């Protein structure tokens, strides 16, 4: 029986290569390889699963905190820039910039766009590890089923 196209993608695509930096640590692994269950090592798999799951869960919590912090930083950056641009005097009118112009200037500023990119990266990291956690939950169910089948056999 040949492998489905999605299975081929899972094995060959770089999407499954996870690389996350948290503080000074860098974590790299291939999700597809990590979720594979070896029936010949089922007792070891049962013992090892909680540690891997716990690690991913803790990393996910830390990355969610980082994401939330980066979102707040992004919002603060936008607000500070908006206030700055709102206080400026428009050379054409001799009056303070309008709300719309101040918002556009704040949104288009390099400083704000950098904050947005940083937030999006943090959000992607948290989402990636969140999905890894879900994959390990599915792995747990598979280990449980295989273990029960082996006992029955």
KOLVO-618264 format. One record per residue: residue number from 0; residue in three letters; x negated, z negated, y negated of N, C-alpha, C, CB in turn. Coordinates in nm, 3 decimals, decimal comma. Glycine has a CB too. Layout:
BEGIN
(NUM "Ala" (X Z Y) (X Z Y) (X Z Y) (X Z Y))
...
This chain:
BEGIN
(0 "Unk" (-0,084 0,000 0,118) (0,000 0,000 0,000) (-0,089 0,000 -0,125) (0,096 -0,122 0,001))
(1 "Unk" (-0,063 0,088 -0,216) (-0,146 0,098 -0,336) (-0,100 -0,003 -0,441) (-0,142 0,241 -0,394))
(2 "Unk" (-0,194 -0,040 -0,527) (-0,163 -0,135 -0,634) (-0,077 -0,067 -0,740) (-0,292 -0,191 -0,696))
(3 "Unk" (0,011 -0,146 -0,800) (0,093 -0,092 -0,909) (0,004 -0,066 -1,031) (0,209 -0,189 -0,945))
(4 "Unk" (0,055 0,013 -1,121) (-0,021 0,046 -1,241) (-0,051 -0,079 -1,324) (0,055 0,149 -1,325))
(5 "Unk" (0,045 -0,171 -1,332) (0,023 -0,293 -1,410) (-0,087 -0,380 -1,350) (0,153 -0,373 -1,421))
(6 "Unk" (-0,092 -0,384 -1,217) (-0,199 -0,461 -1,151) (-0,334 -0,397 -1,180) (-0,175 -0,468 -0,997))
(7 "Unk" (-0,339 -0,266 -1,179) (-0,464 -0,195 -1,213) (-0,507 -0,230 -1,355) (-0,447 -0,042 -1,197))
(8 "Unk" (-0,411 -0,228 -1,447) (-0,444 -0,265 -1,586) (-0,494 -0,408 -1,593) (-0,321 -0,247 -1,677))
(9 "Unk" (-0,428 -0,498 -1,521) (-0,467 -0,639 -1,524) (-0,612 -0,657 -1,479) (-0,374 -0,723 -1,435))
(10 "Unk" (-0,654 -0,582 -1,380) (-0,790 -0,594 -1,329) (-0,892 -0,523 -1,416) (-0,797 -0,541 -1,189))
(11 "Unk" (-0,852 -0,416 -1,481) (-0,950 -0,333 -1,552) (-0,951 -0,349 -1,704) (-0,925 -0,191 -1,520))
(12 "Unk" (-0,846 -0,403 -1,760) (-0,836 -0,411 -1,905) (-0,914 -0,530 -1,961) (-0,690 -0,421 -1,948))
(13 "Unk" (-0,971 -0,509 -2,076) (-1,043 -0,616 -2,147) (-0,945 -0,717 -2,209) (-1,134 -0,556 -2,257))
(14 "Unk" (-0,816 -0,684 -2,210) (-0,716 -0,776 -2,264) (-0,720 -0,909 -2,189) (-0,575 -0,715 -2,255))
(15 "Unk" (-0,753 -0,903 -2,061) (-0,755 -1,025 -1,979) (-0,883 -1,108 -2,000) (-0,742 -0,988 -1,833))
(16 "Unk" (-0,980 -1,053 -2,075) (-1,100 -1,129 -2,108) (-1,069 -1,216 -2,229) (-1,223 -1,033 -2,135))
(17 "Unk" (-1,064 -1,345 -2,207) (-1,030 -1,440 -2,312) (-1,159 -1,500 -2,367) (-0,934 -1,552 -2,259))
(18 "Unk" (-1,169 -1,499 -2,499) (-1,285 -1,559 -2,566) (-1,233 -1,636 -2,686) (-1,391 -1,449 -2,609))
(19 "Unk" (-1,246 -1,768 -2,680) (-1,193 -1,856 -2,783) (-1,305 -1,947 -2,833) (-1,073 -1,940 -2,729))
(20 "Unk" (-1,313 -1,960 -2,963) (-1,408 -2,054 -3,023) (-1,328 -2,170 -3,079) (-1,496 -1,985 -3,136))
(21 "Unk" (-1,368 -2,290 -3,040) (-1,308 -2,411 -3,096) (-1,422 -2,502 -3,138) (-1,211 -2,482 -2,993))
(22 "Unk" (-1,438 -2,519 -3,267) (-1,550 -2,598 -3,318) (-1,680 -2,534 -3,274) (-1,542 -2,745 -3,268))
(23 "Unk" (-1,772 -2,613 -3,220) (-1,901 -2,557 -3,179) (-1,897 -2,492 -3,039) (-2,006 -2,667 -3,180))
(24 "Unk" (-1,785 -2,504 -2,971) (-1,776 -2,454 -2,834) (-1,713 -2,316 -2,827) (-1,698 -2,551 -2,749))
(25 "Unk" (-1,763 -2,236 -2,734) (-1,704 -2,105 -2,709) (-1,663 -2,100 -2,562) (-1,805 -1,988 -2,745))
(26 "Unk" (-1,539 -2,061 -2,539) (-1,485 -2,053 -2,403) (-1,456 -1,909 -2,371) (-1,358 -2,141 -2,388))
(27 "Unk" (-1,515 -1,860 -2,262) (-1,494 -1,722 -2,220) (-1,455 -1,721 -2,072) (-1,621 -1,635 -2,245))
(28 "Unk" (-1,349 -1,648 -2,039) (-1,310 -1,633 -1,900) (-1,219 -1,512 -1,887) (-1,241 -1,760 -1,848))
(29 "Unk" (-1,206 -1,466 -1,764) (-1,113 -1,357 -1,734) (-0,989 -1,422 -1,674) (-1,176 -1,249 -1,636))
(30 "Unk" (-0,876 -1,411 -1,744) (-0,753 -1,476 -1,701) (-0,710 -1,429 -1,563) (-0,642 -1,451 -1,801))
(31 "Unk" (-0,723 -1,301 -1,538) (-0,682 -1,247 -1,409) (-0,759 -1,313 -1,295) (-0,702 -1,095 -1,405))
(32 "Unk" (-0,888 -1,330 -1,313) (-0,970 -1,394 -1,209) (-0,936 -1,542 -1,192) (-1,118 -1,379 -1,242))
(33 "Unk" (-0,904 -1,608 -1,302) (-0,877 -1,752 -1,299) (-0,745 -1,786 -1,230) (-0,876 -1,806 -1,439))
(34 "Unk" (-0,647 -1,698 -1,239) (-0,516 -1,732 -1,182) (-0,501 -1,692 -1,035) (-0,407 -1,666 -1,262))
(35 "Unk" (-0,600 -1,622 -0,982) (-0,595 -1,584 -0,841) (-0,600 -1,709 -0,754) (-0,713 -1,487 -0,807))
(36 "Unk" (-0,519 -1,712 -0,651) (-0,517 -1,824 -0,556) (-0,574 -1,774 -0,424) (-0,372 -1,882 -0,538))
(37 "Unk" (-0,674 -1,843 -0,375) (-0,735 -1,809 -0,247) (-0,671 -1,896 -0,139) (-0,892 -1,829 -0,251))
(38 "Unk" (-0,595 -1,833 -0,050) (-0,524 -1,907 0,056) (-0,621 -1,983 0,147) (-0,439 -1,812 0,139))
(39 "Unk" (-0,742 -1,932 0,161) (-0,841 -1,997 0,247) (-0,895 -2,126 0,184) (-0,956 -1,901 0,275))
(40 "Unk" (-0,872 -2,144 0,056) (-0,918 -2,263 -0,014) (-0,801 -2,342 -0,071) (-1,017 -2,225 -0,126))
(41 "Unk" (-0,687 -2,337 -0,007) (-0,564 -2,393 -0,065) (-0,578 -2,542 -0,099) (-0,448 -2,373 0,031))
(42 "Unk" (-0,647 -2,619 -0,016) (-0,664 -2,762 -0,046) (-0,749 -2,782 -0,171) (-0,729 -2,835 0,074))
(43 "Unk" (-0,854 -2,702 -0,188) (-0,936 -2,710 -0,308) (-0,857 -2,663 -0,430) (-1,065 -2,626 -0,292))
(44 "Unk" (-0,778 -2,557 -0,409) (-0,696 -2,504 -0,518) (-0,599 -2,612 -0,568) (-0,618 -2,378 -0,472))
(45 "Unk" (-0,540 -2,685 -0,474) (-0,447 -2,793 -0,510) (-0,518 -2,899 -0,593) (-0,384 -2,856 -0,384))
(46 "Unk" (-0,642 -2,931 -0,556) (-0,718 -3,034 -0,627) (-0,769 -2,987 -0,762) (-0,834 -3,080 -0,542))
(47 "Unk" (-0,804 -2,859 -0,773) (-0,864 -2,807 -0,896) (-0,761 -2,767 -1,002) (-0,950 -2,687 -0,862))
(48 "Unk" (-0,643 -2,727 -0,959) (-0,540 -2,678 -1,051) (-0,511 -2,775 -1,166) (-0,412 -2,651 -0,974))
(49 "Unk" (-0,493 -2,906 -1,138) (-0,460 -2,997 -1,249) (-0,567 -3,001 -1,359) (-0,438 -3,136 -1,196))
(50 "Unk" (-0,693 -2,995 -1,320) (-0,800 -3,001 -1,421) (-0,800 -2,877 -1,509) (-0,936 -3,015 -1,352))
(51 "Unk" (-0,786 -2,760 -1,449) (-0,783 -2,636 -1,527) (-0,662 -2,634 -1,617) (-0,783 -2,513 -1,434))
(52 "Unk" (-0,547 -2,675 -1,564) (-0,423 -2,679 -1,642) (-0,434 -2,779 -1,757) (-0,304 -2,714 -1,551))
(53 "Unk" (-0,491 -2,895 -1,730) (-0,507 -2,997 -1,833) (-0,600 -2,948 -1,944) (-0,563 -3,127 -1,772))
(54 "Unk" (-0,709 -2,883 -1,905) (-0,802 -2,830 -2,005) (-0,731 -2,729 -2,095) (-0,924 -2,765 -1,936))
(55 "Unk" (-0,661 -2,634 -2,033) (-0,591 -2,532 -2,113) (-0,485 -2,595 -2,203) (-0,526 -2,428 -2,021))
(56 "Unk" (-0,413 -2,694 -2,151) (-0,311 -2,761 -2,231) (-0,371 -2,832 -2,351) (-0,236 -2,861 -2,145))
(57 "Unk" (-0,481 -2,902 -2,329) (-0,547 -2,972 -2,440) (-0,603 -2,873 -2,542) (-0,661 -3,062 -2,387))
(58 "Unk" (-0,664 -2,766 -2,494) (-0,716 -2,663 -2,585) (-0,601 -2,601 -2,665) (-0,792 -2,554 -2,506))
(59 "Unk" (-0,488 -2,579 -2,599) (-0,372 -2,522 -2,668) (-0,325 -2,613 -2,781) (-0,258 -2,498 -2,568))
(60 "Unk" (-0,318 -2,742 -2,755) (-0,278 -2,838 -2,858) (-0,375 -2,835 -2,976) (-0,270 -2,980 -2,800))
(61 "Unk" (-0,504 -2,833 -2,946) (-0,606 -2,830 -3,052) (-0,595 -2,700 -3,134) (-0,748 -2,843 -2,992))
(62 "Unk" (-0,573 -2,589 -3,066) (-0,563 -2,461 -3,135) (-0,435 -2,450 -3,217) (-0,570 -2,346 -3,036))
(63 "Unk" (-0,328 -2,512 -3,169) (-0,204 -2,515 -3,248) (-0,226 -2,595 -3,377) (-0,087 -2,575 -3,166))
(64 "Unk" (-0,299 -2,705 -3,367) (-0,330 -2,785 -3,486) (-0,413 -2,702 -3,584) (-0,405 -2,914 -3,447))
(65 "Unk" (-0,513 -2,632 -3,532) (-0,595 -2,546 -3,616) (-0,509 -2,440 -3,684) (-0,707 -2,481 -3,533))
(66 "Unk" (-0,420 -2,379 -3,607) (-0,330 -2,277 -3,661) (-0,246 -2,334 -3,775) (-0,240 -2,220 -3,550))
(67 "Unk" (-0,187 -2,451 -3,752) (-0,104 -2,514 -3,855) (-0,185 -2,549 -3,980) (-0,037 -2,640 -3,799))
(68 "Unk" (-0,308 -2,596 -3,960) (-0,396 -2,626 -4,073) (-0,429 -2,499 -4,151) (-0,525 -2,694 -4,024))
(69 "Unk" (-0,457 -2,391 -4,080) (-0,489 -2,263 -4,146) (-0,368 -2,207 -4,220) (-0,539 -2,161 -4,042))
(70 "Unk" (-0,250 -2,230 -4,167) (-0,129 -2,186 -4,236) (-0,113 -2,261 -4,367) (-0,004 -2,206 -4,146))
(71 "Unk" (-0,135 -2,391 -4,364) (-0,125 -2,471 -4,487) (-0,230 -2,428 -4,588) (-0,141 -2,622 -4,454))
(72 "Unk" (-0,353 -2,402 -4,541) (-0,459 -2,355 -4,631) (-0,419 -2,223 -4,695) (-0,592 -2,340 -4,555))
(73 "Unk" (-0,361 -2,134 -4,617) (-0,317 -2,004 -4,667) (-0,211 -2,023 -4,775) (-0,262 -1,917 -4,552))
(74 "Unk" (-0,115 -2,111 -4,749) (-0,008 -2,136 -4,845) (-0,062 -2,200 -4,973) (0,099 -2,226 -4,783))
(75 "Unk" (-0,157 -2,293 -4,960) (-0,218 -2,357 -5,076) (-0,296 -2,254 -5,159) (-0,311 -2,471 -5,032))
(76 "Unk" (-0,368 -2,166 -5,090) (-0,445 -2,062 -5,159) (-0,351 -1,974 -5,240) (-0,525 -1,977 -5,058))
(77 "Unk" (-0,241 -1,933 -5,179) (-0,146 -1,847 -5,249) (-0,089 -1,919 -5,371) (-0,031 -1,803 -5,155))
(78 "Unk" (-0,051 -2,044 -5,353) (0,007 -2,121 -5,464) (-0,092 -2,136 -5,579) (0,053 -2,259 -5,414))
(79 "Unk" (-0,217 -2,168 -5,547) (-0,319 -2,185 -5,652) (-0,341 -2,052 -5,726) (-0,452 -2,236 -5,590))
(80 "Unk" (-0,345 -1,944 -5,652) (-0,364 -1,813 -5,716) (-0,243 -1,775 -5,801) (-0,390 -1,705 -5,611))
(81 "Unk" (-0,125 -1,804 -5,751) (-0,003 -1,774 -5,828) (-0,006 -1,848 -5,961) (0,123 -1,813 -5,746))
(82 "Unk" (-0,039 -1,977 -5,957) (-0,045 -2,057 -6,080) (-0,149 -2,000 -6,176) (-0,077 -2,205 -6,047))
(83 "Unk" (-0,264 -1,963 -6,121) (-0,371 -1,906 -6,203) (-0,322 -1,779 -6,273) (-0,496 -1,875 -6,116))
(84 "Unk" (-0,262 -1,689 -6,195) (-0,218 -1,562 -6,253) (-0,097 -1,582 -6,346) (-0,182 -1,463 -6,142))
(85 "Unk" (-0,015 -1,679 -6,319) (0,102 -1,705 -6,402) (0,059 -1,756 -6,540) (0,195 -1,808 -6,334))
(86 "Unk" (-0,053 -1,829 -6,545) (-0,103 -1,882 -6,672) (-0,175 -1,777 -6,756) (-0,197 -1,999 -6,646))
(87 "Unk" (-0,220 -1,670 -6,692) (-0,292 -1,565 -6,765) (-0,200 -1,494 -6,863) (-0,354 -1,463 -6,668))
(88 "Unk" (-0,258 -1,451 -6,971) (-0,183 -1,375 -7,070) (-0,200 -1,226 -7,039) (-0,231 -1,409 -7,216))
(89 "Unk" (-0,087 -1,158 -7,028) (-0,087 -1,015 -7,003) (-0,131 -0,943 -7,130) (0,055 -0,965 -6,957))
(90 "Unk" (-0,237 -0,863 -7,120) (-0,292 -0,794 -7,237) (-0,191 -0,695 -7,298) (-0,420 -0,720 -7,199))
(91 "Unk" (-0,106 -0,637 -7,216) (-0,011 -0,537 -7,265) (0,104 -0,600 -7,343) (0,043 -0,457 -7,149))
(92 "Unk" (0,147 -0,719 -7,300) (0,264 -0,781 -7,364) (0,227 -0,898 -7,454) (0,360 -0,828 -7,259))
(93 "Unk" (0,109 -0,953 -7,435) (0,069 -1,071 -7,512) (0,140 -1,198 -7,466) (0,097 -1,049 -7,659))
(94 "Unk" (0,208 -1,190 -7,353) (0,281 -1,304 -7,297) (0,226 -1,335 -7,158) (0,436 -1,274 -7,290))
(95 "Unk" (0,261 -1,453 -7,104) (0,216 -1,484 -6,967) (0,268 -1,379 -6,868) (0,264 -1,626 -6,924))
(96 "Unk" (0,193 -1,359 -6,759) (0,235 -1,263 -6,656) (0,373 -1,300 -6,603) (0,133 -1,260 -6,539))
(97 "Unk" (0,450 -1,199 -6,567) (0,581 -1,223 -6,508) (0,565 -1,284 -6,368) (0,663 -1,091 -6,501))
(98 "Unk" (0,674 -1,339 -6,318) (0,671 -1,394 -6,182) (0,631 -1,288 -6,081) (0,808 -1,453 -6,144))
(99 "Unk" (0,693 -1,171 -6,091) (0,666 -1,064 -5,995) (0,519 -1,021 -6,000) (0,756 -0,943 -6,023))
(100 "Unk" (0,464 -1,004 -6,119) (0,324 -0,964 -6,131) (0,232 -1,074 -6,079) (0,291 -0,932 -6,277))
(101 "Unk" (0,262 -1,198 -6,110) (0,180 -1,310 -6,061) (0,183 -1,318 -5,909) (0,230 -1,443 -6,122))
(102 "Unk" (0,300 -1,298 -5,850) (0,313 -1,299 -5,704) (0,232 -1,186 -5,642) (0,460 -1,288 -5,663))
(103 "Unk" (0,242 -1,067 -5,701) (0,168 -0,951 -5,648) (0,017 -0,972 -5,657) (0,208 -0,824 -5,723))
(104 "Unk" (-0,027 -1,024 -5,771) (-0,170 -1,049 -5,788) (-0,220 -1,153 -5,688) (-0,200 -1,095 -5,932))
(105 "Unk" (-0,141 -1,258 -5,668) (-0,180 -1,363 -5,573) (-0,185 -1,306 -5,431) (-0,081 -1,481 -5,579))
(106 "Unk" (-0,083 -1,229 -5,396) (-0,075 -1,173 -5,261) (-0,187 -1,072 -5,235) (0,060 -1,106 -5,240))
(107 "Unk" (-0,224 -0,996 -5,335) (-0,326 -0,891 -5,317) (-0,469 -0,941 -5,335) (-0,301 -0,780 -5,413))
(108 "Unk" (-0,486 -1,065 -5,374) (-0,622 -1,115 -5,398) (-0,702 -1,122 -5,268) (-0,617 -1,253 -5,465))
(109 "Unk" (-0,830 -1,100 -5,281) (-0,920 -1,105 -5,164) (-0,920 -1,244 -5,102) (-1,063 -1,066 -5,204))
(110 "Unk" (-0,918 -1,345 -5,187) (-0,920 -1,484 -5,137) (-0,798 -1,512 -5,050) (-0,925 -1,583 -5,255))
(111 "Unk" (-0,681 -1,468 -5,094) (-0,559 -1,490 -5,016) (-0,561 -1,406 -4,888) (-0,435 -1,457 -5,100))
(112 "Unk" (-0,604 -1,282 -4,898) (-0,607 -1,196 -4,779) (-0,704 -1,250 -4,673) (-0,647 -1,053 -4,819))
(113 "Unk" (-0,813 -1,311 -4,717) (-0,906 -1,375 -4,624) (-0,837 -1,493 -4,555) (-1,035 -1,423 -4,697))
(114 "Unk" (-0,762 -1,571 -4,632) (-0,689 -1,685 -4,575) (-0,583 -1,637 -4,476) (-0,622 -1,768 -4,688))
(115 "Unk" (-0,518 -1,525 -4,506) (-0,418 -1,468 -4,415) (-0,485 -1,426 -4,284) (-0,347 -1,348 -4,481))
(116 "Unk" (-0,599 -1,357 -4,294) (-0,671 -1,313 -4,174) (-0,715 -1,432 -4,089) (-0,794 -1,230 -4,214))
(117 "Unk" (-0,762 -1,538 -4,154) (-0,805 -1,658 -4,082) (-0,686 -1,722 -4,011) (-0,869 -1,759 -4,179))
(118 "Unk" (-0,572 -1,728 -4,079) (-0,451 -1,782 -4,017) (-0,408 -1,697 -3,898) (-0,337 -1,791 -4,120))
(119 "Unk" (-0,408 -1,567 -3,913) (-0,366 -1,478 -3,803) (-0,458 -1,492 -3,682) (-0,364 -1,333 -3,851))
(120 "Unk" (-0,587 -1,509 -3,707) (-0,680 -1,529 -3,596) (-0,650 -1,661 -3,524) (-0,826 -1,529 -3,646))
(121 "Unk" (-0,624 -1,766 -3,599) (-0,591 -1,896 -3,540) (-0,459 -1,888 -3,463) (-0,581 -2,006 -3,650))
(122 "Unk" (-0,364 -1,815 -3,518) (-0,235 -1,797 -3,450) (-0,252 -1,720 -3,320) (-0,135 -1,725 -3,542))
(123 "Unk" (-0,334 -1,616 -3,323) (-0,360 -1,538 -3,201) (-0,430 -1,623 -3,096) (-0,445 -1,414 -3,234))
(124 "Unk" (-0,527 -1,704 -3,136) (-0,597 -1,791 -3,042) (-0,501 -1,890 -2,977) (-0,711 -1,866 -3,112))
(125 "Unk" (-0,417 -1,952 -3,057) (-0,320 -2,048 -3,002) (-0,221 -1,977 -2,909) (-0,243 -2,118 -3,117))
(126 "Unk" (-0,177 -1,860 -2,946) (-0,085 -1,783 -2,861) (-0,149 -1,739 -2,731) (-0,035 -1,661 -2,935))
(127 "Unk" (-0,274 -1,698 -2,738) (-0,346 -1,655 -2,618) (-0,358 -1,771 -2,519) (-0,486 -1,602 -2,655))
(128 "Unk" (-0,400 -1,886 -2,567) (-0,415 -2,000 -2,477) (-0,279 -2,050 -2,432) (-0,494 -2,114 -2,546))
(129 "Unk" (-0,180 -2,040 -2,518) (-0,043 -2,076 -2,477) (0,003 -1,992 -2,360) (0,054 -2,060 -2,593))
(130 "Unk" (-0,030 -1,863 -2,363) (0,007 -1,777 -2,251) (-0,075 -1,812 -2,126) (-0,014 -1,629 -2,289))
(131 "Unk" (-0,199 -1,849 -2,145) (-0,282 -1,892 -2,031) (-0,220 -2,016 -1,965) (-0,427 -1,923 -2,076))
(132 "Unk" (-0,170 -2,108 -2,047) (-0,103 -2,227 -1,993) (0,017 -2,185 -1,908) (-0,056 -2,322 -2,109))
(133 "Unk" (0,097 -2,092 -1,958) (0,212 -2,043 -1,881) (0,168 -1,977 -1,751) (0,294 -1,944 -1,965))
(134 "Unk" (0,058 -1,905 -1,755) (0,006 -1,841 -1,633) (-0,034 -1,945 -1,530) (-0,114 -1,752 -1,666))
(135 "Unk" (-0,091 -2,056 -1,576) (-0,129 -2,162 -1,483) (-0,008 -2,238 -1,431) (-0,226 -2,259 -1,550))
(136 "Unk" (0,099 -2,240 -1,508) (0,223 -2,299 -1,456) (0,278 -2,212 -1,342) (0,330 -2,313 -1,569))
(137 "Unk" (0,268 -2,081 -1,359) (0,311 -1,991 -1,253) (0,218 -2,004 -1,133) (0,315 -1,845 -1,303))
(138 "Unk" (0,090 -2,021 -1,158) (-0,009 -2,040 -1,051) (0,024 -2,165 -0,970) (-0,151 -2,049 -1,109))
(139 "Unk" (0,064 -2,272 -1,040) (0,102 -2,396 -0,975) (0,217 -2,371 -0,877) (0,142 -2,502 -1,079))
(140 "Unk" (0,317 -2,296 -0,921) (0,431 -2,266 -0,833) (0,386 -2,187 -0,711) (0,538 -2,188 -0,910))
(141 "Unk" (0,296 -2,094 -0,732) (0,245 -2,014 -0,621) (0,168 -2,101 -0,522) (0,154 -1,900 -0,674))
(142 "Unk" (0,084 -2,191 -0,571) (0,009 -2,281 -0,483) (0,106 -2,368 -0,403) (-0,087 -2,371 -0,566))
(143 "Unk" (0,209 -2,416 -0,469) (0,309 -2,500 -0,403) (0,378 -2,422 -0,290) (0,413 -2,552 -0,505))
(144 "Unk" (0,416 -2,300 -0,317) (0,483 -2,216 -0,218) (0,390 -2,185 -0,101) (0,533 -2,086 -0,282))
(145 "Unk" (0,267 -2,145 -0,133) (0,171 -2,112 -0,027) (0,142 -2,234 0,060) (0,040 -2,058 -0,089))
(146 "Unk" (0,127 -2,347 -0,003) (0,099 -2,471 0,071) (0,214 -2,503 0,166) (0,075 -2,589 -0,027))
(147 "Unk" (0,337 -2,489 0,119) (0,454 -2,515 0,204) (0,459 -2,416 0,319) (0,583 -2,509 0,120))
(148 "Unk" (0,430 -2,290 0,291) (0,431 -2,187 0,397) (0,325 -2,214 0,502) (0,409 -2,049 0,337))
(149 "Unk" (0,209 -2,260 0,459) (0,101 -2,291 0,552) (0,139 -2,408 0,641) (-0,029 -2,322 0,477))
(150 "Unk" (0,202 -2,511 0,582) (0,246 -2,626 0,661) (0,350 -2,586 0,765) (0,303 -2,736 0,570))
(151 "Unk" (0,441 -2,497 0,724) (0,543 -2,451 0,818) (0,482 -2,370 0,931) (0,647 -2,367 0,745))
(152 "Unk" (0,379 -2,295 0,897) (0,313 -2,209 0,997) (0,230 -2,291 1,088) (0,227 -2,102 0,931))
